Amino acid sequence: MRTGLRSPGWRLFVHAACVLLSPFAFCSAAHSAPLERRLELSLDIEGQQDWHNGLQWSKATTRQHYELATTLRSDGVLRGANLLDLDMDRRLAIKQEYLRRQGLEEAKRANGGSIPLPKTDEDKKRLSDQVQLEMFNCKGDPDCMYAVVRRYSAVLATAGTPGAPADNGAGATLLDGPGRFLFFFGYDGCPNQMHSMQATHTEGARAYDRARKNLVPFTSERNGDSTGNAADRKSLCWRYTAVIDTQDNKLFLDNVYLPSAHGSTIFTERGSPQTQEEDLPPLSEAMSWASQSLRQADASGATTATVNLSQPLDGNATVLGTFEGTAKLRLKWSFLPAAPENGTPAHQ
C-alpha cells in the first residue's frame, strides 16, 4: 500500500499542484466584515431555424426563459488585483498567489493559528508522507483530493519544492497593490432560486431511402418548465465567482451558468410518438454571448442581441445539411448588496 502512495502519477500530481504556487511572500489580510451580494440573472430567447438537406427540410421555433438568483459572499478585504482580470496571463498569476495565501490561512486554522512549516528534510518527508496518506484515503474522491491539495500545497511550496521553477512574484505584487477589488464566492446553504422554461417546436420531413426522395413527415416537441430540486440548489451555491471593482462599481463575472429546463422531447413520425424525459439546456450560442457580456459590466443592467444559430434546435445533431436561423436575446442582471434579514442592515 505504501508503494502505491509513491506512484509516479502521485508525484506528478503533487509537483503540478506545487508548481502553481509562488514562493512565500505571505501578507495576512486585515480583518474585515463579510459582505453579501445577490446575483440575479434573467435570459429570454426567441428563435427560429430552417434546415435543408436535398428534399429534406424542417422549420423550428423556440421560446426559452431562464432566471436565477443566488447569494455570494466576500470576506470584505479590498485587494489590489482582480481575480477575474481580463488579461489571462495576469489572471493566472493573481489566482495562483491568491490560492496559495488561502491555503496558508487554512493551514493556520487547522493548526491552532500557526503554520507548520517543515524546517528539516525529515520534517518535509513527514509532511509529504502525511499528504500522500490523506490523498490515498480520499479513494479517488475529487472534492476530497482538492481539499488535501489546497490544505498542504501552500505549505510545501513555502518550505521549498525541489525542481519547482522560481516565480517572479507577479501575483503577489499585484495583490498587494492599493486595495480596490472585492472577491465574492458561493458558500454552502446560500439562499437561491431558479426557474427554467423551454418550448421548442419542429416540423418537417426526412427520407430514409438511399435516394433521399421518399419523405416522411415528422414533428418534435421539446417542453420543459422547472424550478430545480435540492441538489440543483446546492450545486448553484458554488457555480459563480464574481469580482467588484469598488472604484468604478464594475462587475466581473466568469462563465455564466443557467440551469437546464427539466422536461421531455416528443418525436412523432408515421403517427407513432416517442417520448424521452431529459434536461433541455439553453442555446449554446446564447450562453456564450451572455458570458462575454458579463466578463466586465455595470453592477446592474440589461442588453440585447441577435445571434446566428448553427446548432439544431431540436437537439438532433446527427443529420447532415444546412441549418440557418437566428435568435433574439435579452439579458438582465444585477449584483447588488443582499437584502437585510431580521432587521440587519444590508452590507454595502
Residue pairs with C-beta under 8 A, 6 or more apart in sequence:
1 136
4 136
5 129
5 132
5 133
5 135
5 136
6 132
10 132
10 135
13 135
13 149
14 128
14 131
14 132
14 149
14 153
14 156
15 161
15 163
15 164
17 149
17 153
18 153
18 156
18 157
18 161
18 164
19 161
19 164
19 165
20 96
20 99
20 100
20 153
21 96
21 99
21 100
21 103
21 153
21 154
21 156
21 157
21 158
22 93
22 96
22 97
22 100
22 157
22 167
22 169
22 171
22 172
23 157
23 158
23 166
23 167
23 169
24 157
24 158
25 169
25 172
26 100
26 101
26 104
26 158
27 101
27 172
27 176
28 105
29 75
29 77
29 79
29 101
30 77
32 75
32 76
32 77
32 78
33 76
33 347
34 73
34 74
34 75
34 76
34 347
35 73
35 74
35 76
35 182
35 184
35 337
35 347
35 348
36 71
36 72
36 73
36 74
36 337
36 338
36 347
37 71
37 72
37 74
37 184
37 242
37 244
37 335
37 336
37 337
37 338
37 347
38 69
38 70
38 71
38 334
38 335
38 336
38 337
38 338
38 339
39 68
39 69
39 70
39 71
39 72
39 240
39 242
39 253
39 333
39 334
39 335
40 67
40 68
40 69
40 332
40 333
40 334
40 335
41 66
41 67
41 68
41 69
41 256
41 258
41 290
41 331
41 332
41 333
42 65
42 66
42 67
42 331
42 332
42 333
43 64
43 65
43 66
43 67
43 258
43 282
43 286
43 290
43 329
43 330
43 331
43 332
44 64
44 65
44 329
44 330
45 62
45 63
45 64
45 65
45 282
45 283
45 286
45 327
45 328
45 329
46 62
46 63
46 64
46 327
46 328
47 61
47 62
47 64
47 283
47 309
47 313
47 325
47 326
47 327
47 328
48 59
48 60
48 61
48 62
48 325
48 326
48 327
49 59
49 60
49 61
49 62
49 309
49 312
49 313
49 323
49 324
49 325
50 57
50 58
50 59
50 60
50 323
50 324
50 325
51 57
51 58
51 59
51 60
51 204
51 312
51 319
51 321
51 322
51 323
51 324
52 321
52 322
53 212
53 319
53 320
53 321
53 322
54 207
54 212
54 321
55 205
55 207
55 212
55 213
55 215
56 204
56 205
56 206
56 207
56 212
56 215
56 319
56 321
57 204
57 205
58 202
58 203
58 204
58 205
58 218
58 314
59 202
59 203
59 204
60 200
60 201
60 202
60 203
60 220
60 312
60 313
60 314
60 325
61 200
61 201
61 313
62 198
62 199
62 200
62 201
62 283
62 313
62 327
63 197
63 198
63 199
63 200
64 197
64 198
64 199
64 200
64 261
64 282
64 283
64 286
65 195
65 196
65 197
65 198
66 195
66 196
66 197
66 258
66 259
66 261
66 282
67 194
67 195
67 196
68 192
68 193
68 194
68 195
68 236
68 258
68 259
69 192
69 193
69 194
70 186
70 190
70 191
70 192
70 193
70 236
70 237
70 239
70 240
71 186
71 190
71 191
71 192
71 338
72 184
72 185
72 186
72 187
72 190
72 240
72 241
72 242
72 335
73 184
73 185
73 186
73 187
73 190
74 182
74 183
74 184
74 185
74 244
75 183
76 182
77 179
77 182
77 183
78 179
78 180
78 181
78 182
78 246
79 98
79 175
79 179
79 180
79 181
79 182
79 183
80 174
80 175
80 176
80 177
80 178
80 179
80 180
80 181
81 90
81 94
81 171
81 174
81 175
81 177
81 181
82 91
82 94
82 181
82 243
82 245
82 252
83 91
83 94
83 95
83 98
83 181
83 183
83 241
83 243
84 91
84 241
84 242
84 243
84 252
84 253
84 254
84 295
85 91
85 94
86 252
86 295
86 296
90 170
90 174
93 170
93 171
93 174
94 171
94 174
94 175
95 171
96 167
96 171
97 171
97 172
97 174
97 175
98 171
98 175
98 183
99 150
99 154
100 153
100 154
100 157
100 158
101 154
101 175
102 150
102 154
103 150
103 151
103 152
103 153
103 154
103 155
104 115
104 154
104 155
104 158
106 150
106 151
107 115
107 116
107 151
107 152
107 154
107 155
108 114
108 115
110 151
115 155
115 158
116 127
116 155
117 155
117 158
117 159
118 124
118 126
118 127
118 155
118 159
119 159
124 156
124 159
127 152
127 155
127 156
127 159
128 156
130 152
131 148
131 152
131 156
134 148
134 152
135 145
135 148
137 144
138 144
138 145
138 148
157 164
180 245
180 246
180 247
181 243
181 244
181 245
181 246
182 243
182 244
182 246
183 241
183 242
183 243
184 240
184 241
184 242
184 243
184 244
185 240
185 241
186 236
186 237
186 238
186 239
186 240
186 241
187 237
188 234
188 237
189 237
190 236
190 237
192 233
192 236
192 237
193 227
193 228
193 233
194 227
194 228
194 232
194 233
194 236
194 259
195 226
195 227
196 224
196 225
196 226
196 227
196 228
196 258
196 259
196 260
196 261
196 262
196 280
196 282
197 224
197 225
197 261
198 222
198 223
198 224
198 225
198 261
198 263
198 280
198 282
199 222
199 223
200 220
200 221
200 222
200 223
200 280
200 313
200 314
201 219
201 220
201 221
201 222
202 219
202 220
202 221
202 222
202 313
202 314
203 217
203 218
203 219
203 220
204 217
204 218
205 215
205 216
205 217
205 218
206 215
206 216
206 218
206 269
206 319
207 213
207 214
207 215
207 216
208 214
208 216
216 269
216 270
217 269
218 267
218 268
218 269
219 267
219 268
220 265
220 266
220 267
220 268
220 314
220 316
221 265
221 266
221 268
222 263
222 264
222 265
222 266
222 280
222 314
222 315
223 263
223 264
223 280
224 260
224 261
224 262
224 263
224 264
224 279
224 280
225 261
225 263
226 259
226 261
226 262
226 263
228 236
228 259
232 259
236 257
236 259
239 257
240 253
240 254
240 257
241 253
241 254
242 251
242 252
242 253
242 254
242 335
243 251
243 252
244 250
244 251
244 252
244 299
244 335
245 252
249 298
249 299
250 296
250 297
250 298
250 299
251 294
251 296
251 297
251 298
251 299
251 333
251 335
252 295
252 296
253 291
253 294
253 295
253 297
253 335
254 291
254 295
255 291
256 287
256 290
256 291
256 294
258 282
258 287
258 290
260 279
260 280
260 281
260 282
261 279
261 280
262 277
262 278
262 279
262 280
263 277
263 278
263 279
263 280
264 275
264 276
264 277
264 278
265 275
265 276
265 278
265 280
265 314
265 315
266 273
266 274
266 275
267 273
267 274
267 276
268 274
280 315
283 309
283 311
283 313
283 327
284 311
285 307
285 308
285 309
285 310
285 311
285 327
286 307
286 327
286 329
289 305
289 307
289 329
289 331
290 329
290 331
293 303
293 305
293 331
294 331
294 333
297 333
299 334
299 335
299 336
300 333
300 334
300 335
300 336
301 332
301 333
301 334
302 330
302 331
302 332
302 333
303 330
303 331
304 328
304 329
304 330
304 331
305 328
305 329
306 326
306 327
306 328
306 329
307 326
307 327
307 329
308 325
308 326
309 323
309 324
309 325
309 326
309 327
310 323
311 317
311 323
312 319
312 323
313 325
337 346
337 347
337 348
338 346
338 347
339 346
340 346
